[in-house]
């Protein structure tokens, strides 16, 4: 390790951010992000991490280091993905999802501003209105977008040449501004409320919803309470302040929208002490009194359900109800195909196998699995059994 790199390692702050390893020519070899930059970067210079082939190949080439501090880990994740797409470092995994994050865009310069969810923006369009985001969870954005539209009806596209109001007007979601159903002043009030909300000024609204949620719980109206809870979480999620001062154009921030998934996956890696967690396989048995028995394999790769890797196993060895024995058969057959090139899914090695069962099922199955595959079971517990 050269002296410059050694000095940089000693001065790295313990903050969230993005780090870049460079070779002797200043070319970026690898880009990563961390909640604690000092801890993460220094971990690469421990001997035990060399067990990973990719790191073992890269580290002898590292001659320099650059870091960018961020306000939080979400910013770090967004910036990491954007920079990987921009520089395409040799030692980073390919990011195959070209979909960008969701933004909420308010076109404030129009007589009757529109509000819409967007994923790509030109620099000119960005300057013509207000942009809120990015929001990695598209689902949360859509739910809050719908909620806001019910509270403060607005247009997603206004055409003054249309002869009659849009379908959204008849649904109560568009006030019909170009047909005289709302004044410009009143429409602007709706837009101003939306801008306030998206700017984070919504504490009073959330507090009221929390009071309503608690009241529903007291009245045992649990479904209504749960819906309010989800809505509150969505609203808080959209209120996160994410600042971007790293790239000139907002359009540079195209990357994976599964950031929430990535955060959860990283937490799971840390909790289970698994390096580079990628593949989880879940198994369950279905049968009718032992007859017509099948085992199902559901697969998650990189935090997303991978339906093309799902598989069904027809049980051959049992014709009486015996879930543990059937599960054992399924996993024996599945492991037998590991490493095979004939089936991409069965040929892949899982990091975690998750089964529907408790200690008895785990004990039967564990001896048949390779030791480096983590086996976990889900059990209802005595108090939940019917």
N, C-alpha and C positions, 0 to 999 in steps of 0.2 A: 504494500500500500504506500503510495507516495505521500509526501508531507502535506501537500495542499489538501488532499482528500481527508487525511487524518485530522487536520485542523477543522475542516468543515463538519466532520462527524461530531466533534466535541462541542460545536456551537449550535447544533440543531435544536430548535425550541420544542417543547412538549405541547404542541398544539395540532389541531387538524390541518391537513393540507395534502399537497401532491408532491411527489418526488420523482426525479428523473436521473437515471444512471447514464453516463456518457462514456464513449471510448476516447482514445487518445486524439482522434480527429474532431472531437466535439459532436459526433453523431449520437443521437439518442438510441440507447439499447433497450431501455425498459422504462415504462411509466407506471407508477402505482400511487395509491392513496392510503391515508392512514388517519386514525383518530388521534394518535400520538406519533408525530413524525420522528422524534428522537428514538423512541422504542422500536418502531418498525424498521427504520433505515439501519440502525445498528444491528438488528437481528440478522441482516444479510451477511454480516462479517463474522458470524459465529460459525464454527466448523460443522455443527450438526445440521445446518440448513443445506449443506452440500449434498445431502442424501437425495435431494430433488435434482434430476438430470438437467432440467432447464437452467436452474440456478448454478449448478456446477459448471455448465458450459459458459455461462455469462460472466460470472464474477471475476475471473482472471482478466477479462477485457475492460473492466470498469476502471476508468482513470479520473473521472470527475463526477460531480453531483450538483444538481440544482433542485431547489425546493420552492414551492409557492404556498404561503400560508392562506388558509380560508377561515371563514367564521364558524363553520360547522362541518360535520361529516357529509351532509347532503351536498353542500357546495363542492366538497372535495370529490365526491362521486361523479357529479355532473362534469366538473372540470377534467377529471381523469379520463372519462369517456370521450369528451370532446378532443382532448389532446392526443389520445390514442388514434382517433379517426384522422386527425390532422397529420400526424407524423408517422403512423404505422410502424412502430418499433419492432425490431426483429423478434424480441423475446416476449412480446405480449400476445395473448390469445386473440384470434380474429373476432371482431365484433360484427356478427352477421346481421343484426337487426338494424336496418337503416331508418327505422321510424324515430322521429324526434320526440322531444317532450311536448306535453300539452301546455299551451299558454291561453289565457283569456285576454282578448283584444277588444278595446273600446275605441271606436273611431270618432273621436271627440270633435273633429272639424266639420262634420256634416250637420245640416239643419236638424235632422233627427238621427242622432248617433246610433250605430248598430253595435251589438255585443255578440261575439262569437268565440268558439273554441278553435284555435289554429295550431298547426304544427310546423309550418314553414312560413317565414316572413322575410320579405326583401327589406333592405335597409331603408328605402324610401317609405314603405308602408309602416315600418316601425316608428318613424318620426311623425307620422300623421295622427297618431292617437296614443292611448295609454296601453301598456302591455304589462300583464301581471303573470308571474310565474318564474321559472318553469315548474310545472306540477308533474312529477314522475308517474303518479297514479291517474291514468286517464279515467278510470271508473269513478273515483272520488270527484274529479272535476265535473263529469257529466251529471252526477247526482246533485252537486251544489249548483250547477248551472240551471238545472230544472227547478230547484228550490228557489233560487233568486228570481227566476222568471215568473214564478207564481206570486212572489212578494211584490216585485217591481216589474210589471210587464214591459218588454222591450222588443225591438225588431232585430232579427239576425240578418235580414237583407231588406232594404226598403226601395221600392221602385215606384216613384210618383206617377208613372205612366199606366200603372195597373188600374183597370176599371173598377175592381171590387177588392175588398180586404182579403187578406190571405186566410188560409185555413186556421192559422195560429190565432187570428183575431176571434174566430168563432169558438175556439177552445179557451179563450180568455187569457192567452199567453202573449198576444201582441195588441197594443192599444189602438192600432189603425191610425197612425198619425197623419198619413197623406190623404185620408178620407174624412178628416175633420172630427174624428171621434175623441181626440185629445189635443189640447193646446200645446204649443211648443214649450211654454214655460213648465207645464205639468209634466211633460215628457222628460224635460231636462232634470226635473226633480228626481224622477225615477233613476236616471242615469247617474246623477250625483250620489244617490244612496248606494248604488251598486259600486261606484268608485270608492266611496268611503269604506264599504264592507271589504272590498278586495285589498284595500290599503291597510287593513288590520283593525279598523275602528268598529268593532262589533262586540265588544265585551258585554254590553248590556243585553244584547240579543241572546248571546250564549248563556248568560246567567239566568235569563227567563226560561230558556229551554231546559236548563239543568233543574230549575225548580219544578217545572212541569213533569220532568222525567221522574224526580223523586216522588211527586204526588201520585203519578201513575203506579209506581212501585208499591206505595202504601195501599193503594186501592186494588192491588194485585192485577193490574192491567199490564201484564208483563210484555205483551207484544208491542203495545204502544210505547212503553218505556224503552224497549230495545230499539225501535225505529228512531226515537229521539236520540238515544245514545249514539247510534250510527251517524245520524245527521250532525250531531255536535262534533264527533270525531272528524267528519268531513270538513266542517267549517273551520275547525282548529287547524286542520292540515293545510287548507288553502291560505290560512293566515300566516304561515311560516314566512319569515323574511329571508329571502335568498338574494344576495347581492352579487352582481357580476361585473367585475372590473378587470378581467383578465384578457378578454379578446375584444376587438373593436366592434364587431358586428354580432348582433344577437343570433343571426343565422348560423354562426360558427358552433353553436351549442347543440348541434344535432347529435344524438346518441341514443342509447337504449332507454326505453321508457320504463323498464322493469326495475327502477332504482329501489323501490320499497322491497322488492323481492331480494335484491342484492344485499340490502342491509340486514334482512332477516337471515339470509344465508350466512353472512359473515358472523352474526351472533351465534348461529348454530355451530359454525366451525369452532369458534372460541369455546363454547359451552361443552362440546364433545371432544375437543382437542383433535380435530381432524384437519389436516392440511389439504387445501385445494379441493374442498367438497364439491362434487359435480353431480353424482347420480344417486338417487334414492329409489328403491323399488319397494312397493307395497303389495302384500299378498293377502287374499281372502278366499275362503272356500264357500261354494254355494251347492246345496243339494236338497233333494226332496226325500226325506227319510232315508238318506243314504243312496238313493237312486239318482241317476242323471247328475252326477257330481262333477263339478268343474272348479278349477282353481284359476283365479284371475291375477294378473300381474299389471299393476299400474306404475308408470315410471315418471319421475320428475328429473329433468336435467337442467342444471344451472338455475334452479328455482322455478322452472316453468313445467307444467304438465306436457309430456311429450307423447301425444296420442299415437303417433306412428310406431312407438316402441312398446305399446301395450300388447300383451299376449294372453291367450286363453289356453289352459291345459285341461284336457279331458282326463278325469281320474280313471286309472286302469286297475289298480290293485285292491280297491275296497268297494263293496256294495252294501255296506251297513254304515250307519252314522258314526263317524270317527274322524272328526276334524283334524286332530293332531297327526294321525297317520296319513291322512290325505295331504296335509300341508307338507309333511316330510317327503312324500312322493313327489310333489310338485317341485320342491326346492332341490331335491336330488337330480331331477331331470333338468332343471334350469341350470344348475352349476355344471352339469356334464357338458353343456354347450358353451361354457365360458371360454373365450379365446377363439371360437369358431369364426370363420370368415363367411360362412353361408348365411348367417342371420345377424344383421348388424346389432339388433337389440340384445339377443341372447349371447352374442359374442362379447358384449361390453361387460366390464366388471363393475358391480355396484359398490359404492362406498358405504351405504347403509341399506340393510334389509329390514323392513318394518312389517310385522305380522299382527293379525288380529288374535291376540291371545295373551295369557299370563305366563307364570313361571313354568308350569308343566309343559306348555308348548315350546317355550324357549329352550328348556332343558333337552327335549327330544331332538330339536333341530340343530342346536349349536354345534354338536360334534361333527356334523356333516359339512359345515361351512369353513372356508379358509379363515385363518385367524385374523387376517387384516381386513375382513369385512365385519362391520359393526352390526350386531343383531339386536333389534329392539322390538318390544311388544306393547300393544295397547290393550289395557284391561279396564272394564267398567268399574271394578271395585265392588266389594260386597254390598255396600249400601245402595248401589245402582242396579243390581241384578233383580230381574223380575221373576 
